[in-house]
């Protein structure tokens, strides 16, 4: 059975929705992780997951920690 448990340092639940990107523009408090960065991380890891499981492509991003995304922790 394939599984991964990932965490993102500085992220909260709302870090991965539009609020994180739009909040600071609306004068709302910012989170420790930048909204654009959380959006990039979400896109990259979801794409890697879908490529792996739907297209059968190997994506090393899912193998362990990445220098490009040091805030992503594998458990």
matplotlib code that plots the C-alpha trace (Angstrom):
import matplotlib.pyplot as plt

x = [0.0, 1.4, 1.1, 2.9, 2.3, 3.5, 3.6, 4.5, 6.4, 4.6, 1.3, -2.1, -5.3, -6.2, -2.7, -3.8, -6.9, -7.5, -7.5, -3.7, -3.2, -5.9, -5.9, -2.9, -4.3, -7.5, -5.7, -6.1, -3.3, -0.6, 0.4, 4.0, 4.1, 3.5, 0.3, 2.0, 4.5, 1.8, 0.0, 3.2, 3.8, 0.2, 0.3, 3.7, 2.8, -0.7, 0.6, 3.3, 0.7, -1.6, 1.2, 2.3, -1.1, -3.0, -0.4, 2.1, 5.0, 7.7, 7.9, 11.0, 9.4, 7.3, 10.3, 11.4, 12.6, 13.4, 16.0, 13.5, 10.8, 12.7, 9.5, 7.9, 8.5, 8.0, 6.8]
y = [0.0, 3.4, 6.4, 9.5, 11.8, 15.4, 18.5, 22.0, 24.2, 27.5, 26.3, 26.1, 24.6, 27.8, 28.1, 25.9, 27.8, 31.2, 32.9, 32.6, 34.3, 36.9, 37.7, 40.0, 41.9, 42.5, 43.7, 40.4, 39.0, 37.0, 33.5, 32.4, 30.8, 33.1, 32.4, 32.1, 29.6, 27.5, 27.5, 26.4, 23.6, 22.4, 22.4, 20.6, 17.8, 17.2, 17.1, 14.6, 12.4, 12.4, 11.8, 8.8, 7.2, 8.1, 8.4, 5.8, 8.3, 8.2, 11.5, 11.7, 14.6, 12.0, 9.9, 12.2, 15.7, 18.1, 20.9, 22.9, 22.6, 22.4, 23.3, 20.0, 17.3, 13.6, 11.4]
z = [0.0, -1.0, 1.3, 2.3, 5.3, 4.4, 6.5, 5.5, 8.1, 8.7, 7.1, 8.6, 7.2, 5.3, 3.8, 1.0, -0.2, -1.8, 1.5, 1.8, -1.5, -1.3, 2.4, 2.5, -0.5, 1.5, 4.6, 6.5, 8.5, 6.6, 7.6, 8.3, 4.8, 1.8, -0.1, -3.4, -1.9, -0.5, -3.8, -5.6, -3.1, -3.5, -7.3, -7.4, -4.9, -6.2, -9.8, -8.7, -6.9, -9.9, -12.4, -10.3, -9.7, -12.8, -15.5, -14.1, -14.2, -11.6, -9.7, -7.4, -5.6, -3.7, -2.6, 0.2, 1.2, -1.6, -1.6, -3.7, -1.1, 2.3, 4.2, 3.2, 5.8, 5.2, 8.1]

ax = plt.figure().add_subplot(projection="3d")
ax.plot(x, y, z, "-o")
ax.set_aspect("equal")
plt.show()
